[in-house]
């Protein structure tokens, strides 16, 4: 069970492939208001998500998940859905309309990574497979091979409305490079985060092993998650979505004070992520969710 502390309580308890993806941004897709909201995951990630380390093969900054940098650059614009030319129907998010972090066997998310100057750095393709983890249903999230010839395999579990990473392995063609366990888990996002300024802190131990599962190194970590906005319209190559904006600040462990800002849409997952320390941004280019959305 997660150790969590509420800060503000609820009042009611390959780049040639990029051209067609970038062109699709002009077609914006409109999402409905999040259910139950008042009005907005690298480790990880739908996750392409991270814990802000320097070893994640999915990003050039080597973070523990394919999260991306927060920045003053605001390419995610606020857009009036009536101003777009898109006539596609994206209002039906299927069986996932009540979750900010949809997980399904066979789901795929594609993200475009760029720096704060708008220069495209590459693409991140994230695939999900349902697995059994210690007798419980879980999901294996695998990203594409990076420039170092490595990829990440992460295990995500649910505890009520909270999704967390509990295990990660960095792989290469020669075998396993590194193994990481998170006890009780590194939080991604909670579906109940629908109140602006609500904040809570999560504590966990991160244990890193070598590729053989030996030489463990343990670090106590914590992050404070704060809801900065709800129903915030964000436009990315995959379309325009009503999002929950979540700020994550590392409050204990190495790189304390590190900030990651993420936007999630109900029934879709992570839409955008910013990492200010790395001047890096990730934006959703496409998503295929069995039983849910297929965009753009």
C-alpha positions as CSV (number, residue, x, y, z in Angstrom):
1,X,0.0,0.0,0.0
2,X,1.3,3.4,-0.9
3,X,2.6,5.8,1.7
4,X,0.8,9.0,0.7
5,X,0.2,12.3,2.4
6,X,-2.4,14.8,1.3
7,X,-1.1,18.4,1.2
8,X,-4.5,20.0,0.4
9,X,-7.4,17.8,1.2
10,X,-10.4,17.5,-1.1
11,X,-13.3,19.4,0.3
12,X,-15.6,16.4,-0.2
13,X,-13.4,13.3,0.8
14,X,13.4,7.1,-38.6
15,X,12.1,10.7,-38.7
16,X,10.4,10.4,-42.1
17,X,7.5,9.0,-40.3
18,X,7.0,12.3,-38.6
19,X,5.5,14.2,-41.5
20,X,2.1,12.6,-41.6
21,X,1.9,12.7,-37.8
22,X,2.7,16.4,-37.7
23,X,0.3,17.1,-40.4
24,X,-2.5,15.5,-38.4
25,X,-2.1,18.2,-35.8
26,X,-4.1,20.5,-38.0
27,X,-7.1,18.3,-37.7
28,X,-7.7,18.8,-33.9
29,X,-9.9,16.2,-32.0
30,X,-12.3,17.4,-29.3
31,X,-12.6,15.5,-26.1
32,X,-15.6,15.7,-23.8
33,X,-15.3,17.2,-20.3
34,X,-13.7,14.7,-17.9
35,X,-16.4,12.8,-15.9
36,X,-16.8,14.2,-12.4
37,X,-14.5,17.1,-13.0
38,X,-15.2,20.6,-11.9
39,X,-14.3,22.2,-14.9
40,X,-7.4,19.1,-16.4
41,X,1.9,9.9,-16.8
42,X,7.8,8.9,-17.2
43,X,9.4,6.8,-15.4
44,X,6.8,6.6,-17.6
45,X,4.2,6.5,-19.3
46,X,0.3,5.3,-21.0
47,X,3.0,5.8,-20.2
48,X,5.8,6.8,-21.6
49,X,6.6,7.8,-18.0
50,X,9.9,8.3,-16.0
51,X,11.1,9.0,-12.5
52,X,13.6,11.5,-13.6
53,X,16.7,9.3,-13.6
54,X,19.6,9.4,-16.0
55,X,19.2,5.8,-17.2
56,X,16.0,5.7,-19.2
57,X,16.8,4.6,-22.7
58,X,13.6,6.1,-24.0
59,X,14.8,9.7,-23.7
60,X,17.9,11.5,-24.6
61,X,18.2,12.8,-21.0
62,X,18.1,9.3,-19.7
63,X,15.2,9.7,-17.3
64,X,13.5,6.8,-15.6
65,X,10.5,7.0,-18.0
66,X,9.9,8.7,-21.2
67,X,8.7,11.8,-19.5
68,X,9.7,15.1,-21.0
69,X,10.8,18.6,-20.0
70,X,8.7,21.3,-18.6
71,X,9.4,24.7,-20.2
72,X,8.1,28.2,-20.7
73,X,7.5,27.3,-24.3
74,X,3.7,26.8,-24.6
75,X,3.3,24.9,-27.9
76,X,0.2,23.3,-26.3
77,X,-2.2,26.0,-27.2
78,X,-5.7,26.7,-25.9
79,X,-8.0,26.1,-28.8
80,X,-11.7,26.7,-29.3
81,X,-13.0,23.3,-30.6
82,X,-15.4,25.2,-32.9
83,X,-12.4,26.7,-34.7
84,X,-11.0,23.4,-35.9
85,X,-11.8,21.7,-39.1
86,X,-12.0,18.2,-37.6
87,X,-15.3,16.5,-38.1
88,X,-14.3,13.1,-36.6
89,X,-16.2,11.9,-33.6
90,X,-13.8,11.4,-30.6
91,X,-16.4,11.8,-27.9
92,X,-16.7,8.1,-27.3
93,X,-13.8,6.8,-25.2
94,X,-15.3,3.4,-24.7
95,X,-14.7,1.5,-21.5
96,X,-11.9,3.9,-20.4
97,X,-13.9,7.1,-20.0
98,X,-13.4,7.2,-16.2
99,X,-9.6,6.9,-16.2
100,X,-6.7,9.2,-16.9
101,X,-4.4,6.3,-17.4
102,X,-6.1,3.7,-19.6
103,X,-4.4,0.3,-19.8
104,X,-5.3,-2.4,-22.3
105,X,-3.7,-5.4,-23.9
106,X,-2.5,-4.3,-27.4
107,X,-2.7,-0.5,-26.8
108,X,-0.2,1.8,-28.5
109,X,0.7,5.4,-28.0
110,X,3.1,7.4,-30.2
111,X,4.7,10.6,-29.0
112,X,6.8,13.2,-30.8
113,X,9.7,14.6,-28.7
114,X,11.1,18.0,-29.3
115,X,13.1,20.7,-27.5
116,X,11.8,24.0,-26.4
117,X,12.8,25.6,-29.7
118,X,10.5,23.3,-31.5
119,X,13.2,21.1,-33.0
120,X,12.0,17.5,-33.4
121,X,14.2,15.1,-31.6
122,X,12.5,11.8,-32.4
123,X,9.5,9.6,-31.8
124,X,8.5,7.4,-28.8
125,X,6.3,4.4,-29.5
126,X,4.8,2.7,-26.4
127,X,3.1,-0.7,-26.5
128,X,1.1,-2.3,-23.6
129,X,0.6,-6.0,-22.9
130,X,-1.6,-7.4,-20.0
131,X,0.4,-9.7,-17.8
132,X,0.3,-11.5,-14.4
133,X,2.5,-9.9,-11.8
134,X,2.8,-11.6,-8.4
135,X,-0.6,-13.1,-8.9
136,X,-2.3,-9.9,-9.9
137,X,-3.3,-8.3,-13.2
138,X,-0.7,-5.8,-14.4
139,X,0.5,-4.3,-17.6
140,X,3.9,-4.4,-19.3
141,X,4.8,-1.2,-21.1
142,X,7.5,-1.4,-23.7
143,X,9.0,1.5,-25.6
144,X,11.0,1.5,-28.9
145,X,14.7,1.1,-29.2
146,X,16.7,4.3,-28.6
147,X,19.9,5.6,-30.1
148,X,21.9,3.5,-27.6
149,X,20.2,0.3,-28.8
150,X,18.3,0.0,-25.5
151,X,14.6,-0.1,-24.6
152,X,12.6,-0.1,-21.3
153,X,10.1,-2.7,-20.1
154,X,8.0,-1.4,-17.2
155,X,5.4,-3.0,-15.1
156,X,2.3,-0.9,-14.1
157,X,-0.2,-1.9,-11.5
158,X,-3.4,-0.4,-10.2
159,X,-4.4,0.2,-6.6
160,X,-7.9,1.5,-6.7
161,X,-7.8,4.7,-8.8
162,X,-4.0,5.0,-8.6
163,X,-1.6,3.7,-11.3
164,X,2.0,3.0,-10.3
165,X,5.2,1.6,-11.7
166,X,6.5,-1.3,-9.6
167,X,9.3,-2.7,-11.8
168,X,11.5,-1.7,-14.7
169,X,14.1,-3.4,-16.8
170,X,16.4,-1.8,-19.3
171,X,17.2,-4.2,-22.2
172,X,19.5,-4.4,-25.1
173,X,20.2,-7.1,-27.8
174,X,22.9,-8.4,-25.5
175,X,20.6,-8.9,-22.5
176,X,19.4,-7.0,-19.4
177,X,21.3,-3.9,-18.6
178,X,19.6,-2.8,-15.4
179,X,16.7,-3.8,-13.1
180,X,14.8,-1.4,-10.9
181,X,12.1,-2.2,-8.3
182,X,9.8,0.4,-6.7
183,X,8.3,-0.3,-3.3
184,X,5.4,0.1,-2.9
185,X,5.4,1.8,-6.3
186,X,6.3,5.0,-8.2
187,X,2.9,6.8,-8.8
188,X,1.9,7.8,-12.3
189,X,-1.5,9.4,-11.9
190,X,-4.7,9.0,-9.8
191,X,-8.1,9.1,-11.6
192,X,-9.6,11.0,-8.7
193,X,-7.4,14.0,-9.2
194,X,-10.1,16.3,-10.4
195,X,-9.9,19.3,-8.0
196,X,-7.5,22.2,-8.7
197,X,-4.8,22.7,-6.1
198,X,-5.4,19.3,-4.6
199,X,-1.9,17.9,-3.7
200,X,-0.5,14.8,-2.1
201,X,2.9,13.3,-1.5
202,X,4.0,9.7,-2.3
203,X,7.0,7.9,-0.7
204,X,8.8,4.9,-2.0
205,X,12.1,3.0,-2.1
206,X,13.9,2.7,-5.4
207,X,16.2,-0.3,-5.6
208,X,18.5,-0.6,-8.6
209,X,20.3,-3.8,-9.6
210,X,22.8,-4.6,-12.3
211,X,21.7,-6.7,-15.3
212,X,22.1,-9.9,-13.3
213,X,19.9,-8.8,-10.4
214,X,22.9,-8.2,-8.2
215,X,24.6,-5.3,-6.3
216,X,21.4,-3.6,-5.1
217,X,21.5,0.1,-4.4
218,X,18.5,1.6,-2.4
219,X,17.3,5.2,-2.4
220,X,14.4,6.6,-0.5
221,X,12.4,8.9,-2.8
222,X,9.2,11.0,-2.7
223,X,7.2,13.2,-5.1
224,X,4.5,15.8,-4.5
225,X,1.8,15.7,-7.1
226,X,-0.4,18.8,-7.5
227,X,-3.4,19.4,-9.7
228,X,-2.8,22.7,-11.5
229,X,-5.8,22.8,-13.8
230,X,-8.8,20.7,-14.9
231,X,-10.6,20.9,-18.3
232,X,-7.7,22.6,-19.8
233,X,-7.8,22.4,-23.6
234,X,-4.5,21.2,-25.0
235,X,-3.7,20.8,-28.7
236,X,-1.2,18.2,-29.9
237,X,-0.6,16.4,-33.2
238,X,-3.3,13.8,-32.2
239,X,-5.9,16.5,-31.6
240,X,-7.4,18.8,-29.0
241,X,-8.3,17.4,-25.6
242,X,-9.7,18.5,-22.2
243,X,-6.9,17.7,-19.8
244,X,-6.0,17.5,-16.2
245,X,-2.7,19.2,-15.6
246,X,-0.5,17.6,-12.9
247,X,2.8,19.0,-11.6
248,X,5.2,16.5,-10.1
249,X,8.0,17.8,-7.8
250,X,10.6,15.5,-6.4
251,X,10.6,16.1,-2.6
252,X,13.2,13.5,-1.4
253,X,16.1,11.7,-3.0
254,X,18.5,12.7,-5.7
255,X,17.6,15.7,-7.9
256,X,15.2,17.0,-5.2
257,X,13.2,19.9,-6.6
258,X,13.0,18.4,-10.1
259,X,9.7,19.3,-11.8
260,X,7.7,17.4,-14.5
261,X,4.4,18.8,-15.8
262,X,2.0,16.4,-17.5
263,X,-1.4,16.7,-19.1
264,X,-3.8,13.7,-19.1
265,X,-7.2,13.3,-20.8
266,X,-9.8,10.8,-19.6
267,X,-10.1,7.8,-21.8
268,X,-6.9,8.7,-23.7
269,X,-3.9,8.9,-21.3
270,X,-1.0,11.3,-21.3
271,X,-1.4,14.0,-23.9
272,X,1.7,16.2,-23.2
273,X,4.6,16.3,-20.9
274,X,7.2,19.0,-20.2
275,X,10.6,18.7,-18.4
276,X,12.1,22.1,-17.8
277,X,15.5,20.8,-16.6
278,X,16.0,19.1,-19.9
279,X,14.3,21.6,-22.2
280,X,12.3,18.7,-23.6
281,X,8.6,18.3,-24.5
282,X,6.6,15.2,-25.5
283,X,3.3,15.4,-27.3
284,X,0.8,12.7,-28.3
285,X,0.8,12.0,-32.1
286,X,-1.5,9.0,-32.1
287,X,-3.2,6.4,-29.9
288,X,-4.8,3.1,-30.5
289,X,-6.7,1.7,-27.5
290,X,-8.6,-1.6,-28.0
291,X,-12.1,-1.0,-26.7
292,X,-11.5,2.8,-26.7
293,X,-10.2,5.6,-28.9
294,X,-8.2,5.3,-32.1
295,X,-6.7,8.7,-33.0
296,X,-6.1,10.7,-35.0
